[in-house]
Amino acid sequence: MSPLTVQQPQPTVTTVPSFQITDTSHLAVLRKLCTFLSHHCLVTTLPPLPTRYPQCLGSNEAAMRAAALPEFISAGVVLVSPGVALMSDVVLQEGKMLVSPVPGLREEKVFQQLVRNEPVEETEEGKKSPKYQRLEVKEDLKIDLLVVGSMVVDEMGRRIGKKRERVGLEFVLGGHSLKKVVVVTLVHDCQVVEEVPETMFSAQDVAVDIIVTPTKVIRIKNRMPKPDKILWSIVTKNMMENIPLLESTRKKDKDAGMKVKLAVRSVERIRNREFGERSRVREVEMGCKVKLQPLPKELKYSELKNVLREKVEPGFKVGLLKFGIAIAFFKETNSMIIEKLQDLTIGDEKVELELMEFVKKEEKIVADEDTTTRKKLVMKSKFKFEKIGNAQSDDLKEALNKRSVHFGFLKIFKNSGVAIVLFQEEATEVIDKLEGLAFGDNAVVAVELELEEKREKKSPKPPMETR
């Protein structure tokens, strides 16, 4: 029996309402979607997480509809992004060439061909050998169809991917291989939303051309342009260190006169008021150290972190995971962690918690990158933003970074619902880049303000002489 054969229809496909986007934060939307899917019992395997595409009811039907698309039937080479594994089997069953991104983009190449390992045998340790064998592809490879996962998507083709996805980077670094590719996404009907806010869809994101659900196919009438360059303002230093191809690409863009400034790291960095001085980077202050056992011996770091993220504050660290035991550091106190994790279950076993002695490290002070060559930044324009709704500072910073503007001072006045921001760009450039900026249903109004020159401090008058 074919793996796509479904014996019983899924009655929930047409009865569940569509998910509604009500937040301005990308991560908040993903978390609420995961809660929505769980609440309506729409997932078939593991509980949904912001870092993983959900396996929803009706995925078999959606895959069959995708396989019947004329674009799929005529395609010779199909690129399937991680998270849409079901389509990988379909591609090979139809005798097409299956291509996948290099895991983590950790090599000097972007794509590899996947060929099924036959048969899948168990090793001496009891682990199964990989399902697919990875092979090199030719440099002139042309990809006909790209299948991507989506957390939510609208009928204009805008989509929101999972947290930390790299489809946009893969698309740009893939270059000529994806020049005429058709982009398809498979989702549940409830994941097709009325509108994905523009602030959550940047020039780095890949728009889709066809949406396939368990009940229908939606073709985008006015297809959106695909990314053709890297948006360096959302690329982090960590990504530069782990993705070899970024360094050479950044050099080419720099030589071409493009702006290649990386994303500003702001979560753990506390900058001094004057630019150019040393920055103080504090280690995340931890509150307790806990041993967790027993755990499944095949459990991976990423899987354990995903489970913990649903229960504790972000910023925790897993220091050790070996032989079914993990040592983790948390920001919360001992009592808080015991309360939050007392019912923790992984697999079929309840996880026992053991508090361990924890010595807090003293604050470290390190020099910021490029401090020796850092120059004082010059602000060239000042704006007041009105009608920002309930947007927080992080929401506004994320929106500005996606529009590739470089800002310094930023302050939101919650009572009046306005923000004041200083920019390194001239006013006309800021206006062009921020055209159409909105938070939810609120179109932001940008008002240019006069940029005052910094006044020089006057030296105090000398004391009067007394006779």
N, C-alpha and C positions, 0 to 999 in steps of 0.2 A: 504493500500500500504506500502510495506516495506520501512523504512527510507533510504535504500541503493539503491532504484530504481531511475534511472536517466532517465528522459523523453527525454532530448536532449543531444547529444554528445557535448563535449567541443572541439571546433575546434582549440583552442590555444595550446593544449597539445603538438602537434608535430611541431609547427611552431616557438616556442620560442627558441633562442639559449641558450646553457648552460652558467651558471654563471662562471666567471673566477676569481680565487684568485690571486690578484696582490699585496697584502699587507703582511707585516710580523707581524702585530699586530692582535691579535684575535678579539678585539672589532672593529677595522677598517673593517675587513672582514664582520662581522655581520651587521654593518651599511650599507656597500655597497650592501650586499645581500638584505636588506630591501628596499633600494632605487631601486634596480633592479626589485624586485617583484612588487613594486608599479608602476614603469615606464611601465612595460609590462602588467599591469592590471591582475595580476595572483592571487590576494587575493580576497576572497569572503566576508569577514566580516570586522573586525577592521584592521586599518593600521598596517603593520608588524613592530615589535620592536625587538631589540636585546635580550630583556628579555622574549620574548614570541614566541612560535612556530607558524608560520603562517598557516592559514587555506587556502590552495591553491585550485585553480580550479582543478578538477579531483580527489579530495580526496575520493569521493564515489567510483570511479572506482578502486583506489588503495586499498581501504578497501575490496572490493569484491575480488580482486586478492589475497589479504592476507588471506582471509577466505577460499580460494580454495587451499592453500598450503597444501601438505601432512602433514607437521609438525604441522600446525594449526588443521587440522582435527583429528590428533591422540592425540593432547594435551588434558589433563584433567584440568590442572591449568595454567592460563595465567596471567602474570604480565604485566599490562599496565601502563607505566609512564605517569605522568601528561603532557598534551599537545597533547595527541593522543586520545582524548575523544571519537572520532567516533568509535574506535576499542573496547571501553568498551561496547558499545551497541551491537556490533557484537558478542562479547564473550558471553554475557548473552543470546542473541537470539539463539545461538548455544548450549545452555545448559551447558556451561563450567563454572568452578569456576573462578571468576574474583578477582584478587588480585591487590592492589595498595600500594605504599609506604605511610607510616605515614606522614601526612603533615609536612614538615619542619624537619622531623626526630626528633621531639621535645619530644618523649617518649622513654621509655626503650625497644623499640621494633622497628622493621624495616617495617614489612608488616601487612596489614589488609585486610580482605575479604570485598568486596563491594557487597551489595544486594540491588536491586532496591526497593525503597519505593513505594508502590502502595496503593492508588493513591497519586499523589503529590498534597497536599492541601495547600491553602493559610492560613497564620496565621492571627490573628486579626489586625496586623500592615500592612497587605497586602503583606507580603513577602512569597514566596513559601518555603515550607519545603525542606530540602536537597533531591536531586535526589536519592542518595544512602545512605544506612545505613551501618555503619562500624562495623565489627565484629572481634573478636579475631581469630587468626589462631593457629594451633598446631605448636609446636616447630620443629617437624619432617616433616613439610610441604615440598614437593618437587615441584618445579615450572618447567614446561616443556617448556614454551615459554615466552620470554620477548619482548615486543613491545616498542620501544623507538622513540622519536622524534629526528630529526636531522635538523640542519640548512643547512649543506652541507655534502656530503659523497662521497668517491671515491670507485673504484671497487676493492680496496685491503681491504676494510672494515673499513678504518679510517674515523671517523666522527668528526664534530665540532658541539657541542650542543649549546643551548642558553646560554646567560650570566647567571652565578650563578647556573647552573644546578648541580644536585648532584647524577646523575646516577652512577658515579664511586663509591661514598661513599656507596650508597644503595647496589651496587653489592658486595662490600667487606664485609660490615657489615651483609649482608644477608647470607654470608657463605655457609653452606651446602645446603641451599634451592635452590641455583642457580648453583650447581656443574655441571650439565649436560644440562643446559639451552641453547636453540637456540635463538639467538638475531636477531630480525627483525626490520627494520625501514621503515616507509612510507614517501616518499618525492615526490615532483614534478620532472619531468624529468630534468628540468633545474638545480635542486639542486645536481645532480650527476656530480661531477667535475672530471677533469683529474687526479688530485692528491691533497691530503691534505698534506701540508708540515709537516715533522716529528716534527718540532719545535712547531707545534700546536696540536700535539697528544702525550700526556704523558702516562707514565705507569699506571696512575690512570684512564685513559679514557677507555670506553667500546667499543671495536670494534664490528661491526655487521657481521652476517653470511649471511643474505639475505636482499637485497634491493628491495622494491616493489614500483613501480611508477604507474601512471595511464595507461601506455602502455606496461609495461614489468616487468619481475621478473629477477633480477640479483643475481646469486648465487656466493658467494666468493669461488674461487678455493682453495686457501691456507689460511685457516682461521687463524686469528691472536690470540695469547693467550689473555685470559681475566685477568683483575687485580685480584691479590690474596692478596694484602696488601695495606695499606694506605700510600700514598706519603705525609708524614708529612710536607715536605717543602712547600706544597701549602695549608696546613690547617692553618687558621687564629685563633687568640685568640677568636674572636667573634664566630666562628664556634664551638670552644671548649665550650663556655659558653651556646650555644643554642642547641647543639646536645649531650644529656646525654651519649649516647653509646661511644662517642669518648674517654672519660676519661679512662674508663676501658680498652678499646682497646689499648690506648697509653701506659698504665701501663704494659700490657702484652708484647707489642713490646719492651718496655724499658728493662723489665726483661729478654727478649730473646736476649739482646745485640744489638738491632737494633737502628738506629739513629732516634730520635723522635723530633728533633728541628723543631719548627713551622716556618711558613712563616715570613719573616722579614717585618715589617710594615714600609714603606718608604715614603708614600705620604705626611703625615702631620708631620712626625718626623724629627727634625733637630738635628743630633747627634753632640756632641763635638768631636774634633779630637782624643782625647784620650779615648779609651774604658774604661769602668768602672766608668766614671764620670756620673753625672746626665744628663738625656736627657731633651731637651726642646720640649714640645709638644704644638704647637700653635693651637688655635681654627681657623678653616677656617674663614678668614676675610670676613664678609658679607658687601655688599654695600647698600642694601635697603630692606625695609619691605613692602609687598604688600598684600592687601585684594582682594580676587577673589570671585566674585559672579555674577549671581546665578549659582550654580552647581547642578547637579542631586543629590538628597538626598541619593540615593543608591551608589553614587560614593565612591570607596575605596581609601585609601592612595596610594596603589601600582598603581592603575589605573591613578590617578592624576599625580604621579611622572613619569610614563611612558610617558604621554602626554607632560609634561614639559621638559623631557630629550631631546625631539626632537627639542626644540626651544631655550633652554638656556644652559649656561655652567654647567658642572657637579659640584657638591658640594653644591647645594641649599638644603634648608631644609623646609619641610612642618610642621609647628608648630601646626596647628589646622585644623581640617576638621570636621565640624559639622553643621547640619541644612542648608546644601547647601551653606556654606561659608567656605573659606579656608584662613588661614594666612600663607604666605610663605616668606622665607628669601632668597635673591639672592646675588651672588657675584658681579653682574653688578651694575652700577649706576641706578638711577631712570629713566633717559632718555633712557638708553639702554634697560631696561626692558619694558618700554612703547612701544618702537619701535618693540621689538621682539614679544611681546604678544598682540599687538593691534588688531590682527585678530583672536585671540584664540577663538575657538568654541568647546564646549564639548556637545555631544548629538546634539540637534537641536538649542541650545541657544548660543548666543554670550556672552562671559564672560566679565564682566565689571571689570576694575582695579581701585583700590583706594590706592594711596600711603599713608603710615602711618609713624608716627614719629619713628625714629630708633636710638637707642643709642648703639654705638659700645662698645663691651666689651674689657677691657684691656687684654693683653696677660697673659695667665696663665702658670706658670712653675710648672711642676709636676715631681715627680721622676719616672724614667723608671722602668718597671717591673724587679724584681730580681736585683736591683742595688746593694743591700748589698752583694750579693754573686757573682756578675759578675766578671769574671777574664779576664785579658788581653788576647785577642785572638792572637794566634801564626799562622802566615802565613808560609806555608811549600813549596809553589811552586809559580812560576810566569810564565805567558804565554803571548805571543803576538798572537792575532787572526787576520789573514789576510783574505781578500775577504769576508768581512761582508756586502758588498753592501751598501744599504741605511738604514741599521738597526740603530735604536736609542738606547739610554742607556736602556730605559724601555723594548725594545724588547729583548736585550741581557740578561738583568736580568731575564725576564720571562723564556727565554730559559734555562738559567743556573739553575733556581729553579726547572724546570720540570725534569732536569737531576740529581737532588738531590746532587748538589755540593754546597759547602759553600764558598762564596767569600767575600773579603773585599774591597780593593781598586779596582775601575773599571773606566776606562776612555777611551772614543772613540775619535780618532783623525779623524775628518771628511774629511780633505783634503787628507789624505793618505789612508783612508778606513781601518784602523786597530784599534784594541783595546788592551789595556794592563790591565790584571786582575791578582790579587793576590788571592790564594786559601788556605784554611786551610788543604786541603788534599795534600798528596804527589803527585808528578808529574804523576807517573804511574796510580794512581787511577783516576786522572783528565782525562788522555788520554782515559782510558777505558770508563768512564761515558759519555764523550763527543764525542765518535766515531759516525760519520755520521751526526754531527751537520751541519745544512745548513740554509740559509736565502733565500727563493725563489729558484732560480736555482743555487745559489752560494754555493758550498761546502766550508765550513770554514776550513782554514788551521791553525792549532795550532802549534806554535813554542815555545818550552820551553826556558826561559831566566834564566840567573843566578840570584838567589835571594840574593841581597846584605844584609849583616848584618847591623843593625842599628848602626850608629856611635855614640859614646858617645860624648856629648858636652864637649869641653874643657873649663875649667874655665879661665877667662881672666887673663893675666899676671899682677902681681901687678905693680903699677907705680914705676918708678925708683926714688930712693931717690936723692934729690938735696942738694948739700952742699952750 
